[in-house]
Amino acid sequence: MIALEQINSLKEYFQSAETIAVILGAKPSVDQIALASALFEGCKNLNKEVGFYAPRKIQDEYFSSLNELQTELGKQNLVVSFDYDETAVDKVSYHIGEDTKKFYLTVKPKRGQKPLDAKSVEFSYAGAEFDLVFLIGVHDLDSLEQLYYGYESFYDNTYVVTLHNFKTEIGTAQLDLSGFSSLCEGSMALLENIGIELTESVATPLLMGLDAATQNLQSFTATADTFDNVAKLLRTGARRIKRKESPSISIKEDKKLGRPRKKRITKIEISKS
């Protein structure tokens, strides 16, 4: 369960945060994907600058937010790199064109030296800067792989919130959502308390996650409160999506790392409520 002081502290950080990262683990459940999607959509509704991340690309056509999922965290700063020999360089300067509004970087070689080889110039992105980070279903930072390696100090110096069905050992605030039928049900009150309204774009993924975790409300984990929460989500405009088989996801593995791609097929039926 979540303590009141945790909610109040998170509310303060959330409302003041301008940049937010929502991060999933390497092998998320449908419930975890749904919660992350709802949180991502809720932040967008509040005009927050929010990024959605996971170590691998995830395919599930019924979560439109996955189209915005990124697998690289450091894309805040543009980095220009090239082969450099200080004995051959006389001066490095820059200026901004008043008419063109372009940034010009000038590398002047010493007399008698060859100019910089344009073919050696490379462009990349690096650096992660967020005011607040949500980790959904993550209990081990190492499992985030490229989203963690090289960014250790970022996680140490940022307000990190973990949402899981047990209390993890990582994060500034560890929110335990055990005692509920699903992470999605357990987070409903939390989202509202920190200022995220249960609009259709937020409520629909929450309902999808709840349905998946409770086998369409047939599981013994579904209580009377669960049915009340389903009714609440439906009243806010949530669309009901039923999966015929036990839900699964398709995760695209990184070819560069030599990992095979695993594909699973889930039959899905949409019913109108």
C-alpha positions as CSV (number, residue, x, y, z in Angstrom):
1,M,0.0,0.0,0.0
2,I,1.1,3.6,-0.5
3,A,1.6,5.9,2.5
4,L,-0.1,9.3,2.5
5,E,3.2,11.1,2.9
6,Q,4.6,9.3,-0.2
7,I,1.6,10.6,-2.2
8,N,2.1,14.2,-0.9
9,S,5.8,14.2,-1.7
10,L,5.3,12.8,-5.2
11,K,2.5,15.3,-5.9
12,E,4.8,18.1,-5.1
13,Y,7.6,16.8,-7.3
14,F,5.2,15.9,-10.1
15,Q,3.4,19.3,-10.3
16,S,6.7,21.2,-10.4
17,A,8.4,18.8,-12.9
18,E,8.7,20.1,-16.4
19,T,10.5,17.1,-17.9
20,I,9.4,13.5,-17.1
21,A,10.6,10.0,-18.2
22,V,8.4,6.9,-18.1
23,I,10.6,3.8,-18.2
24,L,9.5,0.2,-18.7
25,G,11.5,-2.9,-17.9
26,A,13.0,-5.4,-20.4
27,K,10.1,-7.9,-20.3
28,P,7.0,-6.0,-19.2
29,S,3.6,-7.5,-18.6
30,V,0.5,-6.1,-20.3
31,D,-0.5,-4.6,-16.9
32,Q,2.9,-2.8,-16.7
33,I,2.7,-1.5,-20.3
34,A,-0.9,-0.3,-19.7
35,L,0.1,1.6,-16.6
36,A,3.1,3.2,-18.3
37,S,0.9,4.2,-21.3
38,A,-1.7,5.7,-19.0
39,L,1.0,7.7,-17.1
40,F,2.6,8.8,-20.4
41,E,-0.7,10.0,-21.8
42,G,-1.6,11.7,-18.6
43,C,1.6,13.7,-18.6
44,K,1.0,14.7,-22.2
45,N,-2.5,15.9,-21.3
46,L,-0.9,18.2,-18.7
47,N,1.5,19.5,-21.4
48,K,4.5,18.0,-19.6
49,E,7.6,17.3,-21.7
50,V,7.6,13.5,-21.3
51,G,9.6,10.6,-22.9
52,F,8.6,7.0,-23.0
53,Y,11.4,4.4,-22.8
54,A,12.2,0.7,-22.7
55,P,15.3,-1.4,-23.4
56,R,13.5,-3.0,-26.4
57,K,10.9,-2.0,-28.9
58,I,7.5,-3.4,-27.9
59,Q,4.7,-4.2,-30.4
60,D,1.1,-4.2,-29.3
61,E,-1.3,-2.4,-31.8
62,Y,-3.8,-1.6,-29.1
63,F,-1.4,0.7,-27.2
64,S,-0.9,3.6,-29.5
65,S,1.6,5.2,-27.1
66,L,4.1,2.4,-28.0
67,N,4.6,4.2,-31.3
68,E,6.5,6.9,-29.3
69,L,8.6,4.4,-27.3
70,Q,12.3,5.0,-27.5
71,T,15.2,2.6,-26.7
72,E,17.9,5.2,-26.2
73,L,17.8,7.6,-23.2
74,G,20.5,10.1,-24.0
75,K,19.0,12.3,-26.7
76,Q,19.0,15.7,-25.0
77,N,22.2,17.1,-26.4
78,L,23.6,17.2,-29.9
79,V,27.2,16.0,-30.0
80,V,29.6,16.8,-32.9
81,S,32.8,14.8,-32.9
82,F,35.7,14.5,-35.3
83,D,39.4,13.4,-35.4
84,Y,41.4,16.0,-33.6
85,D,45.2,16.7,-33.5
86,E,46.0,19.7,-31.3
87,T,49.4,20.1,-33.0
88,A,47.6,20.7,-36.3
89,V,44.8,23.1,-35.1
90,D,45.4,26.8,-34.7
91,K,42.0,27.9,-33.5
92,V,38.4,26.7,-32.8
93,S,35.6,29.2,-32.9
94,Y,31.9,29.6,-33.5
95,H,29.4,32.2,-34.6
96,I,25.7,32.4,-35.3
97,G,24.6,33.8,-38.7
98,E,22.2,36.7,-38.3
99,D,20.5,36.1,-41.5
100,T,20.6,32.3,-41.7
101,K,20.1,31.7,-38.0
102,K,22.6,28.9,-38.2
103,F,25.3,27.8,-35.9
104,Y,28.8,27.7,-37.5
105,L,31.7,25.9,-35.9
106,T,35.1,26.8,-37.4
107,V,38.2,24.7,-37.0
108,K,41.2,26.6,-38.4
109,P,44.4,24.6,-39.1
110,K,47.9,25.8,-38.4
111,R,49.9,27.2,-41.3
112,G,51.1,24.3,-43.5
113,Q,48.7,21.8,-42.0
114,K,45.8,20.1,-43.8
115,P,42.2,21.3,-43.0
116,L,39.9,19.0,-41.0
117,D,38.6,16.0,-43.0
118,A,34.8,16.5,-43.3
119,K,34.4,12.8,-43.6
120,S,35.5,12.3,-40.0
121,V,32.7,14.5,-38.6
122,E,30.1,12.5,-36.8
123,F,26.8,13.6,-35.2
124,S,25.1,11.9,-32.2
125,Y,23.0,12.6,-29.2
126,A,23.9,12.2,-25.5
127,G,22.9,13.3,-22.1
128,A,19.8,12.6,-20.1
129,E,18.1,15.5,-18.2
130,F,14.7,14.9,-16.5
131,D,13.1,16.4,-13.4
132,L,11.3,13.2,-12.5
133,V,11.5,9.5,-13.6
134,F,8.9,6.8,-13.3
135,L,10.1,3.2,-13.4
136,I,7.2,0.8,-14.1
137,G,7.8,-2.9,-13.1
138,V,11.6,-2.4,-12.7
139,H,13.3,-3.8,-9.6
140,D,16.9,-4.0,-10.9
141,L,18.5,-1.0,-12.7
142,D,21.0,-3.4,-14.5
143,S,18.0,-4.9,-16.4
144,L,17.6,-1.6,-18.1
145,E,20.9,-2.2,-19.9
146,Q,21.6,0.7,-22.3
147,L,19.1,2.9,-20.5
148,Y,21.2,2.6,-17.3
149,Y,24.8,1.9,-18.3
150,G,26.6,5.2,-18.6
151,Y,23.8,7.0,-16.8
152,E,24.4,5.8,-13.3
153,S,24.8,9.3,-11.9
154,F,21.6,10.4,-13.6
155,Y,19.6,7.9,-11.6
156,D,21.5,8.8,-8.4
157,N,20.8,12.5,-8.8
158,T,17.2,12.4,-10.1
159,Y,13.9,11.9,-8.2
160,V,13.0,8.3,-9.2
161,V,9.7,6.7,-8.5
162,T,9.3,2.9,-8.8
163,L,5.8,1.4,-9.3
164,H,5.6,-2.3,-8.6
165,N,3.6,-5.0,-6.9
166,F,6.2,-5.1,-4.1
167,K,8.6,-2.6,-2.5
168,T,11.8,-2.5,-4.5
169,E,15.2,-1.5,-3.3
170,I,15.7,1.2,-5.9
171,G,14.4,4.7,-6.4
172,T,13.8,7.8,-4.3
173,A,10.2,6.7,-3.7
174,Q,9.2,3.0,-3.8
175,L,5.5,2.7,-4.3
176,D,4.1,-0.8,-3.4
177,L,0.9,-1.5,-5.3
178,S,0.4,-5.0,-3.8
179,G,-3.1,-5.7,-2.5
180,F,-4.8,-4.7,-5.7
181,S,-5.9,-6.9,-8.6
182,S,-3.4,-5.1,-10.8
183,L,-0.9,-2.3,-11.0
184,C,-3.4,-0.4,-13.1
185,E,-6.1,-0.6,-10.5
186,G,-3.7,0.2,-7.7
187,S,-2.5,3.4,-9.4
188,M,-5.9,4.9,-10.2
189,A,-6.2,6.9,-7.0
190,L,-2.5,7.8,-7.1
191,L,-2.8,9.3,-10.6
192,E,-5.8,11.4,-9.6
193,N,-4.1,12.6,-6.4
194,I,-1.0,13.9,-8.2
195,G,-3.2,15.7,-10.7
196,I,-3.7,13.3,-13.7
197,E,-7.3,13.3,-14.8
198,L,-8.8,9.9,-15.8
199,T,-9.7,11.0,-19.4
200,E,-10.4,8.5,-22.1
201,S,-6.7,8.4,-23.2
202,V,-5.7,7.5,-19.6
203,A,-8.6,5.3,-18.6
204,T,-8.6,3.1,-21.6
205,P,-5.1,1.6,-21.1
206,L,-5.8,1.3,-17.3
207,L,-8.9,-0.8,-18.1
208,M,-6.9,-2.9,-20.6
209,G,-4.2,-3.6,-17.9
210,L,-6.8,-4.4,-15.3
211,D,-8.7,-6.8,-17.6
212,A,-5.4,-8.5,-18.6
213,A,-4.3,-9.0,-15.0
214,T,-7.6,-10.3,-13.8
215,Q,-8.4,-12.5,-16.9
216,N,-11.3,-10.2,-17.8
217,L,-12.4,-10.0,-14.1
218,Q,-12.6,-13.8,-13.7
219,S,-9.6,-14.0,-11.4
220,F,-10.1,-14.3,-7.6
221,T,-7.9,-11.2,-7.3
222,A,-10.8,-9.1,-8.6
223,T,-12.8,-7.8,-5.6
224,A,-15.9,-5.8,-5.2
225,D,-13.7,-2.7,-5.2
226,T,-12.2,-3.8,-8.5
227,F,-15.7,-3.9,-10.1
228,D,-16.3,-0.4,-8.7
229,N,-13.1,0.8,-10.3
230,V,-14.0,-0.7,-13.6
231,A,-17.3,1.1,-13.5
232,K,-15.4,4.3,-12.7
233,L,-13.1,3.9,-15.7
234,L,-16.1,3.2,-18.0
235,R,-17.8,6.3,-16.8
236,T,-14.8,8.4,-17.8
237,G,-15.0,7.0,-21.4
238,A,-12.7,4.1,-21.3
239,R,-13.1,1.7,-24.2
240,R,-13.3,-2.0,-23.3
241,I,-10.9,-4.3,-25.1
242,K,-11.1,-8.1,-24.5
243,R,-8.3,-10.5,-25.4
244,K,-9.4,-14.1,-26.2
245,E,-6.2,-15.7,-25.1
246,S,-3.9,-14.9,-22.2
247,P,-2.2,-11.6,-23.1
248,S,1.3,-11.6,-24.5
249,I,3.5,-9.1,-26.2
250,S,6.1,-9.0,-29.0
251,I,9.4,-7.5,-28.2
252,K,11.9,-6.5,-30.8
253,E,15.4,-7.4,-29.8
254,D,18.4,-5.4,-30.7
255,K,20.1,-6.8,-33.8
256,K,23.3,-5.2,-32.9
257,L,23.5,-7.2,-29.8
258,G,22.8,-10.4,-31.7
259,R,19.6,-11.2,-29.9
260,P,16.9,-13.1,-31.8
261,R,13.4,-11.5,-32.2
262,K,10.6,-13.3,-30.5
263,K,7.1,-12.9,-31.9
264,R,4.0,-14.0,-30.2
265,I,0.5,-13.6,-31.6
266,T,-2.5,-12.6,-29.5
267,K,-6.0,-12.7,-30.8
268,I,-8.0,-9.6,-29.8
269,E,-11.6,-8.9,-29.9
270,I,-13.1,-5.4,-29.3
271,S,-16.5,-5.2,-27.8
272,K,-18.6,-2.1,-27.3
273,S,-19.7,-1.1,-23.9
